[in-house]
């Protein structure tokens, strides 16, 4: 019975995502008065777009199902923030930073963010509502009251200022930058500089500090998810999975700003690096951040009917 409920949830979330993401694209372009450059096969683009919606809706359905024992507005907000920030906001921060290199203008970046906001709002609200009706399990109010934050300060600083920038630069260099076509795409040159030269350049052009900002946002957005999942075995792998694949899967959608070959290299790079990053966030949050939710047993709410 649970399998049938989950399949129904997956189907509904897929439909909601397809419809609202498409509407979001239209509204985003209208609000920003922009449109992406034409090009490529529209049928092929729609095929991959549908496939990404099916795959990402599966991940989100898993997320909604695994967090069904919690209720409350804090839960809904936490899930929305994670889904929107991970899938769209952080990715489009990159588009903003590298806009000149890939030929995308800031209004079009804003259009993509608007579309993502609309889609994430619809999918999260739908998913939370459907799961609350499906589940017969007792639920507890989700809260994020911090009992003690000081033990987390040093791990937070290390994660955001050192760990993530190093992960970003290392995976970027040893996976993405090894491809000659990618180097030509971004720099118009096939020259292969050393890792240390690249690292020094990241300080000079501000990339290192930009990644610190992204890391700060990333950790904050992921904390609620870690709290909701850490009662499960292997929760850190789940956080890594969601952090990795939700944004990376979008690289399969053909777009006029990046050749598909370059996108697939970035998929391998980001899927692997973000998985490691998500696991490290989960482990650090669980070990060092003292949350009331982890120590206070809540009285079960009245069971809902299926």
For each residue, the residues with C-beta under 8 A, 3 or more apart:
1: 4 5
2: 5 6
3: 6 7
4: 1 7 8
5: 1 2 8 9 134 306
6: 2 3 9 10 61 65
7: 3 4 10 11
8: 4 5 11 12 130 134
9: 5 6 12 13 61 64 65 127 130 131 134
10: 6 7 13 14 57 58 61
11: 7 8 14 15
12: 8 9 15 16 126 130
13: 9 10 16 17 57 60 61 64 123 126 127 130
14: 10 11 17 18 53 54 57 58
15: 11 12 18 19
16: 12 13 19 20 57 122 123 126
17: 13 14 20 21 53 56 57 60 119 122 123
18: 14 15 21 22 50 53
19: 15 16 22 23
20: 16 17 23 24 118 119 121 122 123
21: 17 18 24 25 49 53 115 116 118 119
22: 18 19 25 26
23: 19 20 26 27 118
24: 20 21 27 28 114 115 116 117 118 119
25: 21 22 28 29 111 115
26: 22 23 29 30
27: 23 24 30 31 114 115 118
28: 24 25 31 32 110 111 112 113 114 115 118
29: 25 26 32 33 34 35 36 111
30: 26 27 33
31: 27 28 110 111 114
32: 28 29 107 108 110 111 114
33: 29 30 107
34: 29 105 107 108 111
35: 29 108
36: 29 108 255 256 257
37: 256 257
38: 256
39: 256
40: 44 45 254 256
41: 44 45 254
42: 45 46
43: 46 47
44: 40 41 47 48 254
45: 40 41 42 48 49 253 254
46: 42 43 49 50
47: 43 44 50 51
48: 44 45 51 52 252 253 254
49: 21 45 46 52 53 253
50: 18 46 47 53 54
51: 47 48 54 55 252
52: 48 49 55 56 249 250 252 253
53: 14 17 18 21 49 50 56 57
54: 14 50 51 57 58
55: 51 52 58 59 245 249
56: 17 52 53 59 60 87 245 246 249 250
57: 10 13 14 16 17 53 54 60 61 123
58: 10 14 54 55 61 62
59: 55 56 62 63 241 242 245 246 249
60: 13 17 56 57 63 64 83 123 124 127 246
61: 6 9 10 13 57 58 64 65 127
62: 58 59 65 66
63: 59 60 66 67 79 83 127 225 242
64: 9 13 60 61 67 68 79 127 128 130 131
65: 6 9 61 62 68 131
66: 62 63 228 229 232 238
67: 63 64 70 75 79 131 228 229
68: 64 65 131 132 134 135 137 139
69: 135 137 138 139 140 231
70: 67 75 139 140 141 142 228
71: 75 132 139 140 141 142 301
72: 75 76 141 142 143
73: 76 77
74: 77 78 141 142 143 144 224
75: 67 70 71 72 78 79 128 142 224 228
76: 72 73 79 80 124 125 128
77: 73 74 80 81 224
78: 74 75 81 82 142 144 224 225 227 228
79: 63 64 67 75 76 82 83 124 127 128 224 225 228
80: 76 77 83 84 120 121 124
81: 77 78 84 85 221 224
82: 78 79 85 86 221 222 224 225 242
83: 60 63 79 80 86 87 120 123 124 246
84: 80 81 87 88 89 116 117 120 121
85: 81 82 88 89 90 217 218 221
86: 82 83 89 90 218 221 222 242 243 246 247
87: 56 83 84 91 116 120 246 247 250
88: 84 85 91 92 112 113 115 116 117 120
89: 84 85 86 92 93 113 116 217
90: 85 86 93 94 214 217 218 247
91: 87 88 94 95 247 250
92: 88 89 95 96 109 112 113 116
93: 89 90 96 97 210 213 214
94: 90 91 97 98 214
95: 91 92 98 99 102 104 109 112
96: 92 93 99 106 109
97: 93 94 207 210
98: 94 95 101 102 186
99: 95 96 102 103 104 105 106 109
100: 103
101: 98 186
102: 95 98 99 257 258
103: 99 100 257
104: 95 99 108 109 257
105: 34 99 108 109
106: 96 99 109 110
107: 32 33 34 110 111
108: 32 34 35 36 104 105 111 112
109: 92 95 96 99 104 105 106 112 113
110: 28 31 32 106 107 113 114
111: 25 28 29 31 32 34 107 108 114 115
112: 28 88 92 95 108 109 115 116
113: 28 88 89 92 109 110 116 117
114: 24 27 28 31 32 110 111 117 118
115: 21 24 25 27 28 88 111 112 118 119
116: 21 24 84 87 88 89 92 112 113 119 120
117: 24 84 88 113 114 120 121
118: 20 21 23 24 27 28 114 115 121 122
119: 17 20 21 24 115 116 122 123
120: 80 83 84 87 88 116 117 123 124
121: 20 80 84 117 118 124 125
122: 16 17 20 118 119 125 126
123: 13 16 17 20 57 60 83 119 120 126 127
124: 60 76 79 80 83 120 121 127 128
125: 76 121 122 128 129
126: 12 13 16 122 123 129 130
127: 9 13 60 61 63 64 79 123 124 130 131
128: 64 75 76 79 124 125 131 132
129: 125 126 132 133
130: 8 9 12 13 64 126 127 133 134
131: 9 64 65 67 68 127 128 134 135
132: 68 71 128 129 135 139 304
133: 129 130 304 305 306
134: 5 8 9 68 130 131 306
135: 68 69 131 132 139 304 306
136: 303 304 305 306
137: 68 69 303
138: 69 300 301 303
139: 68 69 70 71 132 135 300 301 304
140: 69 70 71 298 299 300 301
141: 70 71 72 74 298 301
142: 70 71 72 74 75 78 224 227 228 293
143: 72 74 292 293
144: 74 78 223 224 227 291 293
145: 291 292 293
146: 149 289 290 291 292
147: 290 291 292 295
148: 151 290
149: 146 152 153 289 290
150: 153
151: 148 154 155 288 289 290
152: 149 155 156 284 285 288 289 290
153: 149 150 156 157
154: 151 157 158
155: 151 152 158 159 284 287 288
156: 152 153 159 160 219 284
157: 153 154 160 161
158: 154 155 161 162 163
159: 155 156 162 163 164 215 219 280 281 284
160: 156 157 163 164 212 215 216 219
161: 157 158 165 212 215
162: 158 159 165 166
163: 158 159 160 166 167 215 277 280
164: 159 160 167 168 211 212 214 215 218 277
165: 161 162 168 169 202 208 211 212 215
166: 162 163 169 170
167: 163 164 170 171 273 276 277
168: 164 165 171 172 211 273
169: 165 166 172 173 195 198 199 202 208 211
170: 166 167 173 174 195 273
171: 167 168 174 175 176 269 270 272 273
172: 168 169 175 176 177 269 273
173: 169 170 176 177 178 195 198
174: 170 171 177 178 195
175: 171 172 178 265 268 269 272 273
176: 171 172 173 179 182 265 266 268 269
177: 172 173 174 182 183 192 198
178: 173 174 175
179: 176 182 183 262 265
180: 183 184 190 192
181: 184 185 259 261 262
182: 176 177 179 185 186 262 265
183: 177 179 180 186 187 189 190 191 192
184: 180 181 187 188 189 190
185: 181 182 258 259 262
186: 98 101 182 183
187: 183 184 191
188: 184
189: 183 184
190: 180 183 184
191: 183 187
192: 177 180 183
193: 197 198 201
194: 197 198
195: 169 170 173 174 198 199
196: 199 200
197: 193 194 200 201
198: 169 173 177 193 194 195 201 202
199: 169 195 196 202 203 208
200: 196 197 203 204
201: 193 197 198 204 205 207
202: 165 169 198 199 205 207 208 211
203: 199 200 206 207 208 209
204: 200 201
205: 201 202
206: 203 209 210
207: 97 201 202 203 210 211
208: 165 169 199 202 203 211 212
209: 203 206 212 213
210: 93 97 206 207 213 214
211: 164 165 168 169 202 207 208 214 215
212: 160 161 164 165 208 209 215 216
213: 93 209 210 216 217
214: 90 93 94 164 210 211 217 218
215: 159 160 161 163 164 165 211 212 218 219
216: 160 212 213 219 220
217: 85 89 90 213 214 220 221
218: 85 86 90 164 214 215 221 222 277 281
219: 156 159 160 215 216 222 223 281 285
220: 216 217 223
221: 81 82 85 86 217 218 224
222: 82 86 218 219 225 226 239 243 278 281 282 285
223: 144 219 220 226 227 285 289
224: 74 75 77 78 79 81 82 142 144 221 227 228
225: 63 78 79 82 222 228 229 239 242
226: 222 223 229 230 235 239 281 282 285 286
227: 78 142 144 223 224 230 285 291 293 294
228: 66 67 70 75 78 79 142 224 225
229: 66 67 225 226 232 235 238 239 282
230: 226 227 235 282 286 294
231: 69 235
232: 66 229 235 238
233:
234: 237 238
235: 226 229 230 231 232 238 239 282 286
236: 239 240 278 279 282 283 286
237: 234 240 241 279
238: 66 229 232 234 235 241 242
239: 222 225 226 229 235 236 242 243 278 279 281 282
240: 236 237 243 244 274 275 276 277 278 279 282
241: 59 237 238 244 245 275 278
242: 59 63 82 86 225 238 239 245 246 278
243: 86 222 239 240 246 247 274 275 277 278 281
244: 240 241 247 248 270 271 272 274 275 278
245: 55 56 59 241 242 248 249 271
246: 56 59 60 83 86 87 242 243 249
247: 86 87 90 91 243 244 250 270 274
248: 244 245 251 267 270 271 274
249: 52 55 56 59 245 246 252 267
250: 52 56 87 91 247 253
251: 248 263 264 266 267 270
252: 48 51 52 249 263 267
253: 45 48 49 52 250
254: 40 41 44 45 48 260 263
255: 36 258 263
256: 36 37 38 39 40
257: 36 37 102 103 104
258: 102 185 255 262 263 266
259: 181 185 262 263
260: 254 263 264
261: 181 264 265
262: 179 181 182 185 258 259 265 266
263: 251 252 254 255 258 259 260 266 267
264: 251 260 261 267 268
265: 175 176 179 182 261 262 268 269
266: 176 251 258 262 263 269 270
267: 248 249 251 252 263 264 270 271
268: 175 176 264 265 271 272
269: 171 172 175 176 265 266 272 273
270: 171 244 247 248 251 266 267 273 274
271: 244 245 248 267 268 274 275
272: 171 175 244 268 269 275 276
273: 167 168 170 171 172 175 269 270 276 277
274: 240 243 244 247 248 270 271 277 278
275: 240 241 243 244 271 272 278 279
276: 167 240 272 273 279 280
277: 163 164 167 218 240 243 273 274 280 281
278: 222 236 239 240 241 242 243 244 274 275 281 282
279: 236 237 239 240 275 276 282 283
280: 159 163 276 277 283 284
281: 159 218 219 222 226 239 243 277 278 284 285
282: 222 226 229 230 235 236 239 240 278 279 285 286
283: 236 279 280 286 287
284: 152 155 156 159 280 281 287 288 289
285: 152 219 222 223 226 227 281 282 288 289
286: 226 230 235 236 282 283 289
287: 155 283 284
288: 151 152 155 284 285
289: 146 149 151 152 223 284 285 286
290: 146 147 148 149 151 152 294 295
291: 144 145 146 147 227 294 295
292: 143 145 146 147 295 296
293: 142 143 144 145 227 296
294: 227 230 290 291
295: 147 290 291 292
296: 292 293
297:
298: 140 141
299: 140
300: 138 139 140 303
301: 71 138 139 140 141
302:
303: 136 137 138 300
304: 132 133 135 136 139
305: 133 136
306: 5 133 134 135 136
